[in-house]
Each structure stands twice: as structure tokens, then as C-alpha cells.
Amino acid sequence: MEVRKAKSLGFCFGVKRAIRLAQSKPGGITLGSLIHNPNEIARLKNDYNVDVCEEVSEVPQDSEVIIRTHGIPKDDLKKLYFKTQNITDATCPFVTKPQQICEEMSKKGYQIIIFGDAQHPEVKGVLSYSLTPALVINDIKTLQNQIIKERVALVSQTTKKVAEFLKIADFLICQCTEVRVFNTICNATFDNQEAARELSCEVDIMIVVGGKNSSNTKQLFSICKEHCKDSYLIEDETEITKNWFFGKKICGVSAGASTPDWIIDNVIKKIESI
């Protein structure tokens, strides 16, 4: 069986930067999980003694703190500075961008609309920068039942599907007097999605590797499933089942932006050994 890797997969710029920063602070604490990949978080714990605190209240006084790639709510950042001045901000620059847009456009009187999952830490952080009540929607159906003002500013969670974002933008343009659309979907997400879409059309089976709590990995899996019914989402090689590959001639492999090369390599080795 032939194994093909997607042209674009795995660690993005923001995740690489965050891992590098965390490794430079051995014994540090991340506020929230640094990235959505349990295996890589375990590696940071084992190799660098980097621990995780979910709440600011759990952070020890004067400790070394690393802010997660997804960012944190504005109020949490203020509270954190009362705890410690030893703060390293690993928020991805692509996440910082919609935070700044929400703050600026809400000051100018625009209704902020965020395309994303309201429970996702990135969206919670972005939402906190709006100075006026913002609207978080996860699909166009939700938007159709909301009260929308005449002037709106639209941003997106960085890992959403571009096609869905464009549908929402089109809907708003037809409904509002003025719509400011900011494409805050990161380039790495777009490249990974396009590469996964292309590869899933060429293969008999598709393996998507990444944290099951990772939004961008779940989006990749959804895209692959559209084009290759035998698509599977796994966190590492231990989840691979031999029966998946019976009668298959070409296997495609993609991976989320929080998936390190060592996990991808282990998955490919396991598949090639079958």
C-alpha cells in the first residue's frame, strides 16, 4: 500500500513559536493547555517540567507563566499581572489580530460578529476584547435568528472553514447597510485544509492525526470525510486498526496544526508496517 502525506500538514508557525517559548522556560506554567495536543503537552511536562493551570486562581505567586497559543480573556490577563510579572505571551499572532480588530471596531460603534465556537478558548479571548456586546455564531442558521444591526464587523476563529465564513459574509452583506469583513482565518489553516481536501480526493483511506480537542484537526477530519468516506481521526499510532486498511491501495495522511512531526512519523511507520 502506498502512503501519501498531504502537501501541508502539522505544526503551524504559531504552535512552533509557542513550543519554543515553553521549552525556554523549564519549570514554567501554562495558563490553559498551551496547544490542543495531549501527547505534546505530556512531552513538555516530562522533558521540561512545564505544568498546566486552568485558572488564574491556581497560579502560584511570582511563578513563571506562559500564556497559551489561543490567548486568554482580557480580564484574566489583568488578574495574572497581580499574581506575577514573569509572563511570556505565547498567544499566536493570528489570534492577537482578531482581538485587536474587535476592540477597535467596537470602539467605532460596529456590532461585532464572531464566526466560531463560543466555548473555544480562542473565541472566549477574542470576545473579551469587544467593548460592546458581541454575537458569536457557529453557523449561518444561527445567524438567521439573531437581531443584526446596520453596521457590523465580522471576524472568524482562526481555524474555521473558509467556505462557511464566506457564506456568512454574503448573508450579512445582503442584510446590513455596512459590513466590514476581516479574514482572520490563518494561512496555515487554509493551506492544511486545501491540502487535505486535494489528497482525500485521491486516496482510498485517509488518516487525520491530531488532538481530538483540537478545532483545526476536527475541521480537517470533516473535510476529508466529505471526499473520502473511510477517513479516521486519531491522536497517535496506538489508535490505528489493521482492519481499516484491508483492500486499500493508497492511504493519505494529514495532521492538525498542533500535531508534532514525531507523532506524524510514528503514525506513518505504523501504517507502513501493516
Backbone torsions as a table, in degrees:
resi	resn	phi	psi	omega
1	MET	NA	136.3	178.3
2	GLU	-86.4	137.4	176.8
3	VAL	-113.2	124.9	-179.9
4	ARG	-118.5	131.2	175.2
5	LYS	-89.8	144.1	174.4
6	ALA	-62.0	149.4	-178.1
7	LYS	-62.5	-29.6	178.1
8	SER	-133.5	123.9	-179.0
9	LEU	-162.1	161.9	173.3
10	GLY	79.3	-161.4	-172.9
11	PHE	-43.1	130.2	172.8
12	CYS	-95.7	175.1	-179.1
13	PHE	-56.7	-46.9	-176.0
14	GLY	-63.3	-38.8	179.6
15	VAL	-71.1	-43.3	177.4
16	LYS	-56.7	-44.2	-179.9
17	ARG	-62.5	-44.2	-178.5
18	ALA	-64.4	-43.1	179.0
19	ILE	-62.2	-44.1	178.9
20	ARG	-60.3	-42.7	179.5
21	LEU	-65.8	-41.9	-179.4
22	ALA	-65.2	-40.0	-179.7
23	GLN	-68.8	-22.5	178.4
24	SER	-82.6	-5.2	-179.6
25	LYS	-124.2	62.3	-179.7
26	PRO	-57.9	137.5	-177.3
27	GLY	83.8	4.3	-179.6
28	GLY	-78.8	175.8	179.5
29	ILE	-125.0	132.7	173.4
30	THR	-97.1	137.7	176.9
31	LEU	-86.0	102.1	-169.6
32	GLY	82.8	162.7	179.7
33	SER	-63.1	126.2	-174.2
34	LEU	-53.9	-46.3	175.7
35	ILE	-139.4	167.3	-179.7
36	HIS	-93.0	70.0	173.3
37	ASN	-150.9	100.8	-174.5
38	PRO	-56.5	-36.5	-178.8
39	ASN	-67.5	-39.4	179.4
40	GLU	-72.5	-35.2	175.9
41	ILE	-63.2	-40.3	177.7
42	ALA	-64.8	-38.4	178.2
43	ARG	-63.6	-42.7	178.4
44	LEU	-62.8	-36.6	178.2
45	LYS	-66.9	-46.6	-176.4
46	ASN	-70.8	-42.4	-173.2
47	ASP	-89.8	-28.2	-174.0
48	TYR	-127.3	2.7	-179.7
49	ASN	55.8	35.3	176.4
50	VAL	-86.5	118.6	-175.9
51	ASP	-102.4	173.9	-179.2
52	VAL	-125.1	131.6	169.0
53	CYS	-117.3	130.8	-177.1
54	GLU	-83.1	-26.9	-176.7
55	GLU	-126.3	150.5	178.0
56	VAL	-59.2	-36.0	-178.3
57	SER	-61.6	-23.1	-179.2
58	GLU	-84.5	-13.3	-175.2
59	VAL	-74.1	124.2	177.7
60	PRO	-65.2	148.9	-179.6
61	GLN	-59.3	136.0	175.4
62	ASP	61.4	24.1	179.0
63	SER	-82.5	167.1	176.6
64	GLU	-86.7	114.9	-173.2
65	VAL	-117.5	136.1	176.6
66	ILE	-115.3	123.1	178.8
67	ILE	-79.3	132.8	-175.7
68	ARG	-58.1	159.3	-179.9
69	THR	-60.1	-30.3	-177.5
70	HIS	-77.7	-7.1	-176.2
71	GLY	79.2	173.0	179.0
72	ILE	-134.5	159.8	177.1
73	PRO	-59.4	149.6	-176.2
74	LYS	-56.2	-42.4	-179.6
75	ASP	-65.7	-35.5	177.8
76	ASP	-64.9	-36.4	178.0
77	LEU	-64.1	-42.0	177.4
78	LYS	-61.9	-45.4	179.5
79	LYS	-62.2	-37.1	-177.4
80	LEU	-63.5	-37.6	-179.1
81	TYR	-67.7	-20.1	174.0
82	PHE	-76.9	-20.8	-179.4
83	LYS	-87.9	-40.9	-174.3
84	THR	-158.7	152.6	173.7
85	GLN	-102.4	-3.7	-178.0
86	ASN	-90.0	73.9	-174.0
87	ILE	-118.3	127.5	173.7
88	THR	-111.1	120.7	-176.6
89	ASP	-91.0	105.9	178.3
90	ALA	-98.8	14.8	176.6
91	THR	-56.9	130.0	179.5
92	CYS	-61.9	134.8	177.8
93	PRO	-56.3	-28.4	178.0
94	PHE	-71.6	-20.7	175.6
95	VAL	-87.1	-35.4	177.6
96	THR	-60.9	-34.4	-177.7
97	LYS	-58.1	-53.6	178.6
98	PRO	-65.8	-28.4	174.7
99	GLN	-59.1	-48.1	-178.6
100	GLN	-66.2	-39.0	179.3
101	ILE	-63.4	-45.3	-179.4
102	CYS	-60.8	-42.0	-179.9
103	GLU	-65.3	-46.7	-176.7
104	GLU	-67.8	-46.8	-175.5
105	MET	-72.5	-32.5	176.3
106	SER	-68.1	-33.2	175.1
107	LYS	-61.2	-33.8	-177.0
108	LYS	-86.1	1.8	173.9
109	GLY	94.0	8.4	178.2
110	TYR	-81.5	143.4	171.0
111	GLN	-75.9	127.0	-178.6
112	ILE	-88.2	127.7	174.7
113	ILE	-120.0	124.3	-178.6
114	ILE	-112.6	120.3	174.8
115	PHE	-85.3	107.9	-177.5
116	GLY	175.7	179.9	178.6
117	ASP	-89.3	117.5	-174.6
118	ALA	-59.5	-25.1	-178.0
119	GLN	-91.3	-4.9	-178.7
120	HIS	-76.8	137.2	-177.6
121	PRO	-58.1	-33.6	178.3
122	GLU	-63.3	-45.6	-178.4
123	VAL	-66.8	-39.8	177.1
124	LYS	-58.9	-41.0	178.7
125	GLY	-66.8	-47.0	-179.9
126	VAL	-61.5	-44.2	-179.2
127	LEU	-57.3	-36.2	-175.8
128	SER	-67.6	-15.5	-178.5
129	TYR	-89.0	-9.1	176.4
130	SER	-77.4	130.3	-177.7
131	LEU	-83.6	-9.1	177.3
132	THR	-127.1	161.5	-179.5
133	PRO	-56.7	125.9	-178.2
134	ALA	-107.0	162.6	-178.8
135	LEU	-111.5	125.6	176.6
136	VAL	-109.7	123.3	-179.1
137	ILE	-129.6	142.5	-177.3
138	ASN	-104.3	-7.8	176.3
139	ASP	-161.4	169.2	-175.8
140	ILE	-69.6	-28.1	178.7
141	LYS	-62.8	-41.3	178.7
142	THR	-61.9	-40.0	-178.1
143	LEU	-64.6	-35.2	-176.2
144	GLN	-65.5	-18.9	-179.2
145	ASN	-101.8	10.2	-176.4
146	GLN	-104.2	157.0	172.9
147	ILE	-84.1	118.8	-175.8
148	ILE	-113.5	134.1	-179.4
149	LYS	-80.1	175.4	-176.5
150	GLU	-73.4	-33.2	-178.7
151	ARG	-117.0	117.8	-177.4
152	VAL	-130.6	154.2	173.3
153	ALA	-123.0	126.0	-175.8
154	LEU	-108.9	127.9	172.4
155	VAL	-128.7	169.9	-178.9
156	SER	-132.0	149.1	165.0
157	GLN	-56.0	141.4	-169.9
158	THR	-65.4	-17.8	-173.2
159	THR	-107.2	12.7	-177.3
160	LYS	-79.6	164.9	178.0
161	LYS	-74.1	132.5	-179.1
162	VAL	-61.5	-41.9	-177.1
163	ALA	-59.7	-41.6	179.1
164	GLU	-68.0	-38.3	178.4
165	PHE	-61.2	-42.1	-179.4
166	LEU	-66.7	-35.7	176.7
167	LYS	-61.9	-43.0	179.8
168	ILE	-65.7	-42.4	178.4
169	ALA	-60.9	-43.8	179.2
170	ASP	-61.3	-42.6	179.8
171	PHE	-61.3	-45.2	-178.3
172	LEU	-66.2	-38.1	179.7
173	ILE	-61.2	-34.8	178.5
174	CYS	-76.3	-20.9	-174.0
175	GLN	-99.6	-27.2	-168.4
176	CYS	-113.8	159.9	176.9
177	THR	-73.9	-40.3	-178.8
178	GLU	-139.6	128.2	178.9
179	VAL	-128.0	122.5	174.3
180	ARG	-103.8	116.4	-177.0
181	VAL	-106.9	122.6	178.9
182	PHE	-115.9	114.0	179.6
183	ASN	-78.1	96.8	-178.3
184	THR	-104.1	14.9	172.0
185	ILE	-76.0	126.1	-171.2
186	CYS	-74.0	154.0	-176.9
187	ASN	-60.4	-39.6	-178.2
188	ALA	-63.2	-40.6	177.6
189	THR	-60.9	-47.1	180.0
190	PHE	-61.1	-46.8	-178.4
191	ASP	-62.8	-43.8	179.5
192	ASN	-63.6	-40.5	-179.8
193	GLN	-65.9	-44.2	-179.5
194	GLU	-65.1	-40.7	179.7
195	ALA	-66.1	-39.6	178.5
196	ALA	-66.9	-40.9	178.8
197	ARG	-61.5	-46.9	-178.6
198	GLU	-61.9	-47.1	-177.1
199	LEU	-68.6	-38.4	-177.1
200	SER	-65.7	-18.7	177.1
201	CYS	-81.4	-12.6	-173.2
202	GLU	-107.5	-8.0	-169.3
203	VAL	-116.6	168.7	178.0
204	ASP	-93.7	-24.8	179.4
205	ILE	-147.0	143.8	-177.6
206	MET	-126.9	128.6	176.3
207	ILE	-111.5	120.8	177.5
208	VAL	-107.1	125.2	-174.0
209	VAL	-109.9	127.5	177.4
210	GLY	166.2	170.9	179.0
211	GLY	-63.3	135.9	-179.8
212	LYS	-75.1	-7.0	172.7
213	ASN	-98.8	8.6	-177.6
214	SER	-94.0	122.4	-179.2
215	SER	-62.2	-46.6	-175.6
216	ASN	-68.1	-31.8	177.1
217	THR	-67.6	-41.8	178.6
218	LYS	-64.1	-35.3	176.5
219	GLN	-65.0	-41.7	177.7
220	LEU	-60.5	-44.9	-180.0
221	PHE	-60.9	-42.3	179.3
222	SER	-61.1	-42.9	179.5
223	ILE	-64.6	-45.4	-179.1
224	CYS	-63.3	-39.9	-178.7
225	LYS	-63.8	-30.3	178.6
226	GLU	-63.5	-33.6	-172.3
227	HIS	-109.8	-18.2	179.5
228	CYS	-139.7	105.9	-173.4
229	LYS	-62.6	-29.3	178.3
230	ASP	-90.8	66.6	177.5
231	SER	-112.7	141.2	-176.7
232	TYR	-133.8	140.2	177.2
233	LEU	-106.0	122.4	179.8
234	ILE	-132.5	155.4	176.8
235	GLU	-91.7	-29.8	177.0
236	ASP	-160.6	-178.9	-173.4
237	GLU	-65.7	-20.4	-178.1
238	THR	-67.4	-17.1	-178.1
239	GLU	-90.7	-3.8	-178.3
240	ILE	-71.5	135.8	177.3
241	THR	-115.0	127.9	-176.1
242	LYS	-58.1	-37.4	-176.4
243	ASN	-58.2	-25.6	179.9
244	TRP	-58.2	-29.2	-167.2
245	PHE	-99.8	-0.6	179.8
246	PHE	-60.7	126.8	177.2
247	GLY	77.5	2.7	-178.7
248	LYS	-92.2	138.6	-178.0
249	LYS	-104.9	-32.5	-179.3
250	ILE	-130.6	128.1	178.2
251	CYS	-115.0	127.8	176.1
252	GLY	-99.9	147.5	179.0
253	VAL	-129.5	127.1	172.4
254	SER	-127.7	167.7	-178.3
255	ALA	-153.7	145.9	-179.6
256	GLY	-68.8	166.9	-175.3
257	ALA	-69.7	-10.8	177.4
258	SER	-105.5	13.7	-177.2
259	THR	-99.3	117.8	-178.6
260	PRO	-74.5	159.1	-178.3
261	ASP	-59.3	-35.3	-175.3
262	TRP	-65.0	-32.2	176.7
263	ILE	-73.8	-42.9	178.2
264	ILE	-59.3	-44.9	-179.8
265	ASP	-61.6	-41.9	179.3
266	ASN	-63.6	-38.1	178.9
267	VAL	-64.9	-46.8	-178.8
268	ILE	-63.5	-41.1	177.5
269	LYS	-60.5	-41.8	-179.8
270	LYS	-65.3	-43.6	179.5
271	ILE	-63.2	-43.5	-178.2
272	GLU	-67.0	-22.7	-179.4
273	SER	-81.4	-12.4	-177.8
274	ILE	-79.1	NA	NA
